[in-house]
Amino acid sequence: MPDVFADLVGQDDAVDTLRRAAAAAAAVLRAAAVPPTTDAAGDEWDALAEEADGTGAEAAAVVDPGAGMTHAWIFTGPPGSGRSVAARALAAALQCVRGTGCGECPGCHTTLAGTHADVRMVVPEGLSIGVNEMRALVLRAASTPSGGRWQVVVIEDADRLTEAAGNALLKAIEEPPPRTVFLLCAPSTHPDDISVTIRSRCRIVPLGQPAPDAVAEVLVRRDGVAPDAARWAAAAAQGHVGRARRLARDPEARKRREAVLAVPRRLTGVGAAFDAASALIEAAEAEAEASVAEADAAERAALETALGAGGTGRGAAGAIRGAAGQLKDLEKRQKSRATRAQRDALDRALVDLAGFYRDALTMALRAPVAPVHTDTAALAGAGAQKWDAEGALRRLEAVLECRAAIEANVKPRIAVEAMMLSLWKG
């Protein structure tokens, strides 16, 4: 079985860094198990310096303190680069009982499955991560690891932390418990994504966009996708591993992509532009609704059962009436999750559309690069002849500006309608 870093595609430098960190963490645990020989009161991270008999990666970690372990990390990179995959892999390596991420032991298995008692995953379902959630998380993370190794907190999309939540996290990172490690994922270290004070207390692991060939290899090896289909999906997904997997395995995802790439042909006038905007928004809403409907129904049924729904004993009816507040809170969380799902679905469509205009631009410039969308290369070539390079660039910028506007909380329909008009006018 491959180790926990096997699915971190095209990130050799990052994998080397994380392996060294896991080896250093293992050395910390061994050093902490040995009674101190001096009266020095250095913290557990400094105990690594006393671990001088390691071999391989552990010895390298001792020789190079910069490759050692620390209590807070930030994984940065573009969407699809594997930020959350890297964070989960390091969490598994820290809990590995056989080495530095063997992928076979109970520590690795339970961490990757999301069931390890000492690993807490924060995956925001809504548009932000609130302060109450972060305070509760920090409080739990301060407890002693039940397995005797590390308490690990993985925060995906740390750029969604509210200011108050960021301050609560900062307090924990400034004064970390002895065996707690924070792993944050964010697009970049820009202050808009992560605060400067948090960034300054973390070690940064930059991840790049993986090459399509590397993504295709993973699809073939891990998911059993045919080589030709894997290469097409990897190119169409523009290096985004998760999206490539969906395109290779989900016929509905391919149909949605085809509908998006048909947009340039539909823009024949003002009315057509508004019709195309409505179709794009409605498709994103339908995709999001389908993705969350099952989870929403299961959550509501579980909560109603816990609150006594369907009961026939004394007070059952009163109990369910008194639970209206909790049901309302659940509906609020589900609505927030649906909004996030709609934004994500719409963004995937915009990325596909940007890829089309990028192809038209490179063809207009006669750039020696392969197209993103090989199946619409002829249409992109026709667009390149009609618009020339400047027109293709303006259209590409219109798509990117729409993405930025939606990220800045402009109403998606307004942003998409403005984009469609810009695409039509050129």
Secondary structure, DSSP 4 states (H G I P E B T S, - for coil): ---TTTTSTT-HHHHHHHHHHHHHHHHHHHHHTSPPSSS----GGGGGGG--S--HHHHHHHH-GGGS--SEEEEE-STTS-HHHHHHHHHHHHH-SSSS--SSSHHHHHHHHT--TTEEEE---SS-B-HHHHHHHHHHHTSPPTTSS-EEEEETTGGGB-HHHHHHHHHHHHS--TTEEEEEEES-SSTTTS-HHHHTTSEEEE-PPPPHHHHHHHHHHHH---HHHHHHHHHHTTT-HHHHHHHHH-HHHHHHHHHHHTHHHH-SSHHHHHHHHHHHHHHHHHHHHHHHHHHHHHHHHHHHHHTTTT--STTHHHHHHHTHHHHHHHHHHHHHHHHHHHHHHHHHHHHHHHHHHHHHHHHHTT-S---S-GGGHHHHHHHHHHHHHHHHHHHHHHHHHHHHHHHTT--HHHHHHHHHHHHHH-
